[in-house]
Amino acid sequence: MSFLWTSEEMTAVMGGRPVGALPEGITGISIDSRSIGEGEAFFAIKGDRVDGHDYAGIAVANGASLIVISEGKLPALGRLTVPMIVVEDVLVALGRLAVASRERSRAQIVAVTGSVGKTTTKEMLRQVLAPSGKVHAAVASFNNHWGVPLTLARMPADADFGVFEIGMNHAGEITPLVKMVKPHVAIITTIAAAHLGHFKDLEEIAAAKAEIFDGVVEGGVAVLNRDIKQYEFLAERAEQAGVARICSFGQHAKADFRLADFEGDGESSTIWAVLDGETREVKIAAPGRHIAENAMAALAACDLVQADMDLAIEALGGLKAVKGRGQRHRRKIADGYFTLIDESYNANPASMRAAIALLASTAPQLTGRRIAVLGDMLEMGEFSAQVHDELGGPLLAAGIEHVWLAGKEMAVLRDALPESVQVEYREQTSDLVDYVVHAVAPGDVVMVKSSLGLGFGKIVSALLDNYPAFSDTDNQL
């Protein structure tokens, strides 16, 4: 059997103490007792809301062959008959295992940060690198102080490529994570007003994102968006951090990987990309200019890690949108269907504008409507009222005449929209769910977007639960 880690390696690296007869090795690592697989190790991490030690018994019942717990919890868990590695602090031990994983790896490592597009770019890289070798990348948005070390510790020793998403809410959070990851290529997708409540301005956000350069290996490359105002600032920060080479992507005439032209509709996109001096036509099986921009960053990284570019371009033709980030569903209703665009994972001013543009590019059927279902953008601080008010402009410019809102901050947008826009407003997300489910009609295009804390995933789930999938064999409108 092929092990991710032997128990001997894990114990030594983490400075742990074995209790019981440890298995020869483990096949995987989990911090979720519900989804752990047979032969995996359960790390009982203590988080802000829950303590993994409280779920160790469930993890064992679900197949964990080994649990990693803190010394202080051993008396309470001593009744469990599963083998254990006991450490002082489980998260610190996971970090040590992550560092050891990076040290043993011969993979080309790409790290991605940015205010918008991190997860989408990470998923693109997973797909476009796959034809060139074995790719390891995070599941979901594992981009924080536990998600990054968990992803790194899970990386197989024989991976050819590793792709890591690194996020932050405050200054200083990226540095320790990127020093674990040690990327060969560091991408900053863009700088925008995300987490603005924790920063004075966009330059402070750019400075925090620039921490990704602190971990770039000797001879590594920074990949920057040439179209943003902060490009020169970021390039200077990369040079100061000792990054050997700076490459750029975007529509800018001097971009190293240039987006020469773009065509798109509500289902897909075509871009003309100048790569190594040659213009290539690239089909992308996902809509939106923002997706095209992320694709340029992904193609740049592919080139820099010497992946097969022809196969990478071909892979973009099969790109699938990520749940909560533009995933589309056609659901049967009456004699036709409506289209659901799921953008429910998160939101900031830049991603809201991109999602509104995506809605505008998607044509309703017959008498259907374009409907924006929007919730609060969180962590905007003193700028909150302003950024919510400013969403009115993009909605009106896009011709969106039906806007359904929830959240205390969205009351500002409700009051800013003219009478020509049909607005439905509820303070609580739960109160909007029932309205959306019953108000949707055949031919509609419904785009759902909010910050994660608003729980707009409930709206998406309710629509999917109440309406079956529509297929081309069903009667069409």
ChimeraX attribute file (.defattr): number of C-alpha atoms within 10 A of each C-alpha:
attribute: neighborCount
match mode: 1-to-1
recipient: residues
	/A:1	7
	/A:2	8
	/A:3	15
	/A:4	20
	/A:5	23
	/A:6	15
	/A:7	20
	/A:8	14
	/A:9	13
	/A:10	21
	/A:11	21
	/A:12	12
	/A:13	18
	/A:14	23
	/A:15	16
	/A:16	22
	/A:17	15
	/A:18	17
	/A:19	16
	/A:20	12
	/A:21	11
	/A:22	19
	/A:23	15
	/A:24	11
	/A:25	21
	/A:26	22
	/A:27	18
	/A:28	20
	/A:29	24
	/A:30	20
	/A:31	22
	/A:32	17
	/A:33	23
	/A:34	12
	/A:35	11
	/A:36	22
	/A:37	20
	/A:38	16
	/A:39	18
	/A:40	24
	/A:41	28
	/A:42	28
	/A:43	27
	/A:44	26
	/A:45	24
	/A:46	17
	/A:47	10
	/A:48	6
	/A:49	6
	/A:50	11
	/A:51	12
	/A:52	21
	/A:53	24
	/A:54	16
	/A:55	16
	/A:56	24
	/A:57	18
	/A:58	15
	/A:59	29
	/A:60	23
	/A:61	14
	/A:62	17
	/A:63	17
	/A:64	26
	/A:65	23
	/A:66	26
	/A:67	26
	/A:68	30
	/A:69	27
	/A:70	21
	/A:71	15
	/A:72	12
	/A:73	15
	/A:74	16
	/A:75	8
	/A:76	10
	/A:77	16
	/A:78	11
	/A:79	9
	/A:80	13
	/A:81	12
	/A:82	20
	/A:83	19
	/A:84	28
	/A:85	24
	/A:86	23
	/A:87	22
	/A:88	16
	/A:89	18
	/A:90	23
	/A:91	22
	/A:92	15
	/A:93	25
	/A:94	23
	/A:95	22
	/A:96	18
	/A:97	25
	/A:98	23
	/A:99	19
	/A:100	18
	/A:101	24
	/A:102	22
	/A:103	13
	/A:104	11
	/A:105	17
	/A:106	14
	/A:107	23
	/A:108	19
	/A:109	27
	/A:110	29
	/A:111	26
	/A:112	28
	/A:113	27
	/A:114	26
	/A:115	21
	/A:116	24
	/A:117	20
	/A:118	24
	/A:119	25
	/A:120	22
	/A:121	25
	/A:122	24
	/A:123	23
	/A:124	25
	/A:125	29
	/A:126	22
	/A:127	19
	/A:128	28
	/A:129	29
	/A:130	19
	/A:131	17
	/A:132	17
	/A:133	13
	/A:134	15
	/A:135	23
	/A:136	23
	/A:137	21
	/A:138	22
	/A:139	14
	/A:140	13
	/A:141	17
	/A:142	19
	/A:143	24
	/A:144	17
	/A:145	17
	/A:146	17
	/A:147	21
	/A:148	24
	/A:149	29
	/A:150	23
	/A:151	23
	/A:152	25
	/A:153	23
	/A:154	21
	/A:155	25
	/A:156	22
	/A:157	17
	/A:158	14
	/A:159	16
	/A:160	18
	/A:161	24
	/A:162	28
	/A:163	27
	/A:164	32
	/A:165	30
	/A:166	26
	/A:167	25
	/A:168	20
	/A:169	17
	/A:170	16
	/A:171	17
	/A:172	13
	/A:173	18
	/A:174	25
	/A:175	19
	/A:176	14
	/A:177	25
	/A:178	24
	/A:179	17
	/A:180	20
	/A:181	29
	/A:182	24
	/A:183	29
	/A:184	23
	/A:185	29
	/A:186	30
	/A:187	29
	/A:188	26
	/A:189	26
	/A:190	24
	/A:191	23
	/A:192	21
	/A:193	20
	/A:194	24
	/A:195	18
	/A:196	22
	/A:197	17
	/A:198	16
	/A:199	19
	/A:200	12
	/A:201	12
	/A:202	16
	/A:203	16
	/A:204	15
	/A:205	25
	/A:206	22
	/A:207	17
	/A:208	21
	/A:209	29
	/A:210	26
	/A:211	24
	/A:212	33
	/A:213	31
	/A:214	22
	/A:215	24
	/A:216	27
	/A:217	19
	/A:218	12
	/A:219	11
	/A:220	21
	/A:221	24
	/A:222	27
	/A:223	26
	/A:224	28
	/A:225	29
	/A:226	24
	/A:227	17
	/A:228	14
	/A:229	13
	/A:230	20
	/A:231	18
	/A:232	13
	/A:233	13
	/A:234	25
	/A:235	23
	/A:236	15
	/A:237	19
	/A:238	25
	/A:239	14
	/A:240	11
	/A:241	16
	/A:242	17
	/A:243	24
	/A:244	14
	/A:245	14
	/A:246	18
	/A:247	20
	/A:248	24
	/A:249	29
	/A:250	24
	/A:251	21
	/A:252	16
	/A:253	13
	/A:254	12
	/A:255	18
	/A:256	21
	/A:257	27
	/A:258	25
	/A:259	23
	/A:260	17
	/A:261	13
	/A:262	17
	/A:263	14
	/A:264	19
	/A:265	16
	/A:266	16
	/A:267	15
	/A:268	17
	/A:269	20
	/A:270	21
	/A:271	22
	/A:272	18
	/A:273	25
	/A:274	20
	/A:275	18
	/A:276	12
	/A:277	10
	/A:278	9
	/A:279	14
	/A:280	16
	/A:281	15
	/A:282	20
	/A:283	21
	/A:284	24
	/A:285	17
	/A:286	24
	/A:287	21
	/A:288	25
	/A:289	19
	/A:290	18
	/A:291	21
	/A:292	27
	/A:293	23
	/A:294	25
	/A:295	26
	/A:296	25
	/A:297	26
	/A:298	30
	/A:299	24
	/A:300	25
	/A:301	27
	/A:302	21
	/A:303	15
	/A:304	17
	/A:305	17
	/A:306	12
	/A:307	20
	/A:308	16
	/A:309	18
	/A:310	11
	/A:311	14
	/A:312	23
	/A:313	20
	/A:314	15
	/A:315	22
	/A:316	21
	/A:317	17
	/A:318	14
	/A:319	17
	/A:320	17
	/A:321	18
	/A:322	17
	/A:323	15
	/A:324	20
	/A:325	21
	/A:326	25
	/A:327	15
	/A:328	20
	/A:329	20
	/A:330	20
	/A:331	20
	/A:332	23
	/A:333	17
	/A:334	10
	/A:335	11
	/A:336	18
	/A:337	28
	/A:338	25
	/A:339	25
	/A:340	22
	/A:341	25
	/A:342	25
	/A:343	27
	/A:344	27
	/A:345	21
	/A:346	23
	/A:347	24
	/A:348	25
	/A:349	18
	/A:350	17
	/A:351	22
	/A:352	22
	/A:353	18
	/A:354	18
	/A:355	24
	/A:356	24
	/A:357	20
	/A:358	22
	/A:359	26
	/A:360	23
	/A:361	17
	/A:362	20
	/A:363	17
	/A:364	20
	/A:365	18
	/A:366	10
	/A:367	9
	/A:368	18
	/A:369	20
	/A:370	25
	/A:371	25
	/A:372	24
	/A:373	24
	/A:374	27
	/A:375	32
	/A:376	27
	/A:377	25
	/A:378	21
	/A:379	18
	/A:380	21
	/A:381	13
	/A:382	12
	/A:383	13
	/A:384	18
	/A:385	15
	/A:386	12
	/A:387	18
	/A:388	23
	/A:389	18
	/A:390	14
	/A:391	20
	/A:392	19
	/A:393	13
	/A:394	16
	/A:395	22
	/A:396	14
	/A:397	11
	/A:398	17
	/A:399	14
	/A:400	21
	/A:401	18
	/A:402	18
	/A:403	21
	/A:404	22
	/A:405	27
	/A:406	25
	/A:407	20
	/A:408	13
	/A:409	19
	/A:410	24
	/A:411	19
	/A:412	19
	/A:413	23
	/A:414	21
	/A:415	12
	/A:416	15
	/A:417	19
	/A:418	13
	/A:419	9
	/A:420	10
	/A:421	15
	/A:422	14
	/A:423	19
	/A:424	15
	/A:425	22
	/A:426	18
	/A:427	15
	/A:428	15
	/A:429	21
	/A:430	15
	/A:431	12
	/A:432	21
	/A:433	20
	/A:434	13
	/A:435	15
	/A:436	19
	/A:437	17
	/A:438	10
	/A:439	7
	/A:440	19
	/A:441	20
	/A:442	21
	/A:443	23
	/A:444	21
	/A:445	26
	/A:446	29
	/A:447	27
	/A:448	28
	/A:449	33
	/A:450	27
	/A:451	21
	/A:452	17
	/A:453	14
	/A:454	22
	/A:455	17
	/A:456	29
	/A:457	24
	/A:458	15
	/A:459	23
	/A:460	24
	/A:461	12
	/A:462	15
	/A:463	20
	/A:464	17
	/A:465	12
	/A:466	13
	/A:467	16
	/A:468	14
	/A:469	15
	/A:470	18
	/A:471	12
	/A:472	7
	/A:473	6
	/A:474	12
	/A:475	11
	/A:476	12
	/A:477	11
